[in-house]
Amino acid sequence: MEFYLNALGSVLSVAPLLAMVGATLLGVFIGALPGLNPVMAIALLLPLTYSMDPLVALGMVAGIYNGSMYGGAIPAILLRIPGTPASIATTFDGFPMADKGEAAKALKIACWSSAVGGIASALALMTIGPLLARVTLFFGPAEYFWIAIFGMASVGVMVGSDPVKGVMAAVLGLLIGTIGIDNLSGQARFTFDQTWLLGGLDLIVVLVGLYALPPVLQLAEKCDLKGLSADQLKLTNVPFAPGEKRGLIPTWLRSSGIGVGVGILPGAGGNIAAFLSYNAARNAADDPDSFGRGNPQGVAAAECGNNADNAASMIPALSLGIPGNVVAALVLSALTIHGLQPGPQLFHQNPVLVGGFMMEMLITSVLIFALGGALATRVFAQFQRLPGVLLVPSILILMCVGVYVINGRPVDLWVMLAAGIAGYFLEKVNVPLAPIILGMILGPMAEQSVRRALLISRGDATELLTRPISALLAVMTVLVIVWPMAKAMRRRKRQRQS
């Protein structure tokens, strides 16, 4: 409790509060626009937070994350177009409700379910995260090395449809992370006599290019010249019927548990939590045939499940340095640009910052009740009338300004462009981008840890495997790589035989 009381005073000051309120509204707006997503929004935001207090910057990240996860339900319900990948399951019953003239009711259920899922997830983060961090007190350099390798391996294998491509992406990120001066030997690596490469590629520049430019190019491809008409977006405030909220409580409890469990798993995401929650609600219902035809329980399960993943994905990210999803990887990036080392040391070195960020995840989830209500939903739904082509130049200008102000170097714009084009084509061939960023973040941690372990053991490499925890982590790393690849090989063999 003392851990959070020390952070409470900092979180409740004016600047973090304004940041959370403004970012939550911005997040709902971003989620309401099909084609934009929280990953791109946070990637665009990070360069602008360089000069901010870390708690203000993380408050904005928390607000955009929680706000956009709810905002994605607005086009999912009104247009059957998921605003974010995690809101796909919301379309199953949300759009049929809108088709029956119950759009306002579906949006209200989505708002409450998002807030409940977010609060449950934040409470899980605040209770499980510190406990997991205490375990890391027994970690030495060998354990830190295996934690970094396990993080890259698990995200590389579990994100995307092909484990081999995921591992290759992680190795690519690892190689990019080695560019620059070696901190131990002082030797330049892969700089090709270019002085601007001595410090390595700026993580945030690569990140903005990889995550923000591909969605912009996809928006331009669609060439949307007209949005919806005003008649299609008329909404009215509909109160809950007596007993209706009570009927949703079992669904909220079940979906919150599923979302938290999925969020803790590295590589899983809100879309998986939403699908699992939706299926669980349908299996538990007395009338499963009504799902897919406008059942409010379906909307509640999907929205509660995908929002319960939000803060839970930060549990392995903050305590072990292993992000549960892409947004968690961006949060690790935000910590890095503010001079903080993600991973087990963070709880011991910066308790106020970590505790403050956990509370900001909780507060921004509560804000969804107030800021995602009927009035805000009606206002943000009107942005569906914007033609998609108007967003393309606006986002490009914001990207260029954000990247240029980091170092004031024109070469960073070229790096961002190259990373964005590479990310666009990598997505075309189903290569996940998250392992690349994770390789850049965890690569230096793995390298420094293994070198330190070898120095302590005077070059004896068995030191990496003889300690109980490091041996366990090594076995887990091998299993997490071999098991999905073996399954994929068996599946291909069966397909060839059939």
Solvent accessible surface area in square Angstrom, and as a share of the most:
residue,aa,sasa,rsa
1,M,173,0.77
2,E,126,0.56
3,F,48,0.20
4,Y,29,0.11
5,L,107,0.53
6,N,90,0.46
7,A,0,0.00
8,L,57,0.28
9,G,56,0.54
10,S,44,0.29
11,V,0,0.00
12,L,88,0.44
13,S,51,0.33
14,V,109,0.62
15,A,55,0.42
16,P,7,0.04
17,L,64,0.32
18,L,122,0.61
19,A,13,0.10
20,M,0,0.00
21,V,56,0.32
22,G,39,0.37
23,A,3,0.02
24,T,0,0.00
25,L,64,0.32
26,L,76,0.38
27,G,0,0.00
28,V,0,0.00
29,F,47,0.20
30,I,16,0.08
31,G,0,0.00
32,A,0,0.00
33,L,5,0.03
34,P,35,0.22
35,G,28,0.27
36,L,12,0.06
37,N,31,0.16
38,P,7,0.05
39,V,29,0.17
40,M,3,0.01
41,A,8,0.06
42,I,0,0.00
43,A,0,0.00
44,L,18,0.09
45,L,12,0.06
46,L,0,0.00
47,P,3,0.02
48,L,71,0.36
49,T,0,0.00
50,Y,80,0.31
51,S,112,0.72
52,M,62,0.28
53,D,81,0.42
54,P,41,0.26
55,L,13,0.07
56,V,22,0.13
57,A,0,0.00
58,L,2,0.01
59,G,0,0.00
60,M,35,0.16
61,V,1,0.00
62,A,0,0.00
63,G,0,0.00
64,I,1,0.01
65,Y,4,0.02
66,N,2,0.01
67,G,0,0.00
68,S,0,0.00
69,M,10,0.05
70,Y,0,0.00
71,G,0,0.00
72,G,0,0.00
73,A,0,0.00
74,I,0,0.00
75,P,0,0.00
76,A,0,0.00
77,I,0,0.00
78,L,23,0.12
79,L,39,0.19
80,R,153,0.56
81,I,81,0.41
82,P,45,0.28
83,G,4,0.04
84,T,5,0.03
85,P,82,0.52
86,A,8,0.06
87,S,0,0.00
88,I,64,0.32
89,A,1,0.01
90,T,0,0.00
91,T,12,0.07
92,F,77,0.32
93,D,0,0.00
94,G,0,0.00
95,F,55,0.23
96,P,28,0.17
97,M,0,0.00
98,A,22,0.17
99,D,110,0.57
100,K,121,0.51
101,G,70,0.67
102,E,63,0.28
103,A,14,0.11
104,A,19,0.15
105,K,53,0.23
106,A,0,0.00
107,L,6,0.03
108,K,53,0.22
109,I,0,0.00
110,A,0,0.00
111,C,5,0.03
112,W,72,0.25
113,S,0,0.00
114,S,2,0.01
115,A,0,0.00
116,V,36,0.21
117,G,0,0.00
118,G,3,0.03
119,I,40,0.20
120,A,30,0.23
121,S,0,0.00
122,A,0,0.00
123,L,88,0.44
124,A,14,0.11
125,L,0,0.00
126,M,27,0.12
127,T,83,0.48
128,I,66,0.34
129,G,1,0.01
130,P,28,0.17
131,L,108,0.53
132,L,54,0.27
133,A,2,0.02
134,R,157,0.57
135,V,73,0.42
136,T,2,0.01
137,L,118,0.59
138,F,146,0.61
139,F,28,0.12
140,G,11,0.11
141,P,31,0.20
142,A,3,0.02
143,E,1,0.01
144,Y,33,0.13
145,F,30,0.13
146,W,38,0.13
147,I,3,0.02
148,A,0,0.00
149,I,42,0.21
150,F,27,0.11
151,G,0,0.00
152,M,11,0.05
153,A,9,0.07
154,S,0,0.00
155,V,7,0.04
156,G,0,0.00
157,V,6,0.03
158,M,91,0.40
159,V,31,0.18
160,G,50,0.48
161,S,89,0.58
162,D,23,0.12
163,P,12,0.07
164,V,67,0.39
165,K,62,0.26
166,G,0,0.00
167,V,37,0.21
168,M,125,0.56
169,A,2,0.02
170,A,8,0.06
171,V,74,0.42
172,L,74,0.37
173,G,0,0.00
174,L,61,0.30
175,L,100,0.50
176,I,35,0.18
177,G,26,0.25
178,T,32,0.19
179,I,38,0.19
180,G,2,0.02
181,I,82,0.42
182,D,7,0.04
183,N,121,0.62
184,L,107,0.53
185,S,67,0.43
186,G,49,0.47
187,Q,120,0.54
188,A,56,0.43
189,R,61,0.22
190,F,114,0.48
191,T,11,0.07
192,F,157,0.65
193,D,141,0.73
194,Q,83,0.37
195,T,110,0.64
196,W,77,0.27
197,L,15,0.08
198,L,69,0.34
199,G,79,0.76
200,G,12,0.11
201,L,44,0.22
202,D,33,0.17
203,L,24,0.12
204,I,0,0.00
205,V,1,0.00
206,V,7,0.04
207,L,0,0.00
208,V,1,0.00
209,G,0,0.00
210,L,6,0.03
211,Y,22,0.09
212,A,0,0.00
213,L,7,0.03
214,P,1,0.01
215,P,18,0.11
216,V,1,0.00
217,L,59,0.29
218,Q,68,0.30
219,L,10,0.05
220,A,46,0.36
221,E,101,0.45
222,K,138,0.58
223,C,76,0.46
224,D,55,0.29
225,L,126,0.63
226,K,164,0.70
227,G,28,0.27
228,L,39,0.19
229,S,59,0.38
230,A,44,0.34
231,D,107,0.55
232,Q,112,0.50
233,L,3,0.01
234,K,157,0.67
235,L,23,0.11
236,T,98,0.57
237,N,94,0.48
238,V,57,0.33
239,P,102,0.64
240,F,35,0.15
241,A,55,0.43
242,P,140,0.88
243,G,35,0.34
244,E,33,0.15
245,K,80,0.34
246,R,175,0.64
247,G,40,0.38
248,L,4,0.02
249,I,78,0.40
250,P,74,0.47
251,T,6,0.04
252,W,19,0.07
253,L,126,0.62
254,R,79,0.29
255,S,1,0.01
256,S,11,0.07
257,G,48,0.47
258,I,42,0.22
259,G,0,0.00
260,V,21,0.12
261,G,37,0.35
262,V,11,0.06
263,G,1,0.01
264,I,57,0.29
265,L,100,0.50
266,P,19,0.12
267,G,12,0.11
268,A,14,0.11
269,G,12,0.12
270,G,9,0.08
271,N,56,0.29
272,I,80,0.40
273,A,0,0.00
274,A,0,0.00
275,F,72,0.30
276,L,84,0.42
277,S,0,0.00
278,Y,9,0.04
279,N,56,0.29
280,A,24,0.19
281,A,5,0.04
282,R,93,0.34
283,N,123,0.63
284,A,59,0.46
285,A,27,0.21
286,D,151,0.78
287,D,76,0.40
288,P,60,0.38
289,D,111,0.58
290,S,34,0.22
291,F,17,0.07
292,G,37,0.35
293,R,169,0.62
294,G,7,0.07
295,N,15,0.08
296,P,37,0.23
297,Q,51,0.23
298,G,0,0.00
299,V,0,0.00
300,A,0,0.00
301,A,0,0.00
302,A,0,0.00
303,E,0,0.00
304,C,0,0.00
305,G,0,0.00
306,N,0,0.00
307,N,3,0.02
308,A,0,0.00
309,D,1,0.00
310,N,1,0.00
311,A,1,0.01
312,A,0,0.00
313,S,1,0.00
314,M,0,0.00
315,I,1,0.00
316,P,6,0.04
317,A,0,0.00
318,L,3,0.01
319,S,0,0.00
320,L,30,0.15
321,G,0,0.00
322,I,1,0.01
323,P,2,0.01
324,G,0,0.00
325,N,24,0.13
326,V,34,0.20
327,V,6,0.04
328,A,0,0.00
329,A,4,0.03
330,L,0,0.00
331,V,0,0.00
332,L,0,0.00
333,S,0,0.00
334,A,0,0.00
335,L,4,0.02
336,T,57,0.33
337,I,28,0.14
338,H,35,0.16
339,G,68,0.65
340,L,29,0.14
341,Q,84,0.37
342,P,4,0.02
343,G,0,0.00
344,P,0,0.00
345,Q,47,0.21
346,L,1,0.01
347,F,14,0.06
348,H,91,0.41
349,Q,122,0.54
350,N,44,0.23
351,P,55,0.35
352,V,63,0.36
353,L,18,0.09
354,V,3,0.02
355,G,0,0.00
356,G,0,0.00
357,F,3,0.01
358,M,0,0.00
359,M,23,0.10
360,E,0,0.00
361,M,1,0.00
362,L,35,0.18
363,I,36,0.18
364,T,0,0.00
365,S,2,0.01
366,V,71,0.41
367,L,34,0.17
368,I,3,0.01
369,F,69,0.29
370,A,79,0.61
371,L,33,0.16
372,G,0,0.00
373,G,25,0.24
374,A,39,0.30
375,L,128,0.64
376,A,16,0.12
377,T,5,0.03
378,R,78,0.28
379,V,74,0.42
380,F,21,0.09
381,A,0,0.00
382,Q,65,0.29
383,F,65,0.27
384,Q,12,0.05
385,R,118,0.43
386,L,65,0.32
387,P,30,0.19
388,G,6,0.06
389,V,45,0.26
390,L,98,0.49
391,L,24,0.12
392,V,20,0.12
393,P,68,0.43
394,S,64,0.41
395,I,13,0.07
396,L,64,0.32
397,I,115,0.58
398,L,82,0.41
399,M,2,0.01
400,C,52,0.31
401,V,78,0.45
402,G,1,0.01
403,V,0,0.00
404,Y,96,0.36
405,V,88,0.50
406,I,24,0.12
407,N,68,0.35
408,G,40,0.39
409,R,70,0.26
410,P,84,0.53
411,V,39,0.23
412,D,3,0.02
413,L,52,0.26
414,W,171,0.60
415,V,21,0.12
416,M,9,0.04
417,L,73,0.36
418,A,63,0.49
419,A,13,0.10
420,G,0,0.00
421,I,76,0.39
422,A,48,0.37
423,G,0,0.00
424,Y,28,0.11
425,F,120,0.50
426,L,40,0.20
427,E,72,0.32
428,K,111,0.47
429,V,82,0.47
430,N,93,0.48
431,V,22,0.13
432,P,15,0.09
433,L,10,0.05
434,A,6,0.05
435,P,0,0.00
436,I,3,0.02
437,I,1,0.00
438,L,1,0.00
439,G,0,0.00
440,M,16,0.07
441,I,14,0.07
442,L,1,0.01
443,G,7,0.07
444,P,49,0.31
445,M,16,0.07
446,A,6,0.05
447,E,45,0.20
448,Q,68,0.30
449,S,5,0.03
450,V,31,0.18
451,R,71,0.26
452,R,121,0.44
453,A,3,0.02
454,L,55,0.28
455,L,131,0.65
456,I,113,0.58
457,S,25,0.16
458,R,227,0.83
459,G,56,0.54
460,D,70,0.36
461,A,61,0.47
462,T,77,0.45
463,E,47,0.21
464,L,22,0.11
465,L,97,0.48
466,T,95,0.55
467,R,87,0.32
468,P,114,0.72
469,I,52,0.27
470,S,0,0.00
471,A,33,0.25
472,L,106,0.53
473,L,15,0.07
474,A,8,0.06
475,V,84,0.48
476,M,70,0.31
477,T,5,0.03
478,V,86,0.49
479,L,109,0.54
480,V,18,0.10
481,I,49,0.25
482,V,81,0.46
483,W,149,0.52
484,P,29,0.19
485,M,50,0.22
486,A,31,0.24
487,K,90,0.38
488,A,6,0.04
489,M,134,0.60
490,R,115,0.42
491,R,107,0.39
492,R,110,0.40
493,K,113,0.48
494,R,143,0.52
495,Q,116,0.52
496,R,183,0.67
497,Q,135,0.60
498,S,127,0.82
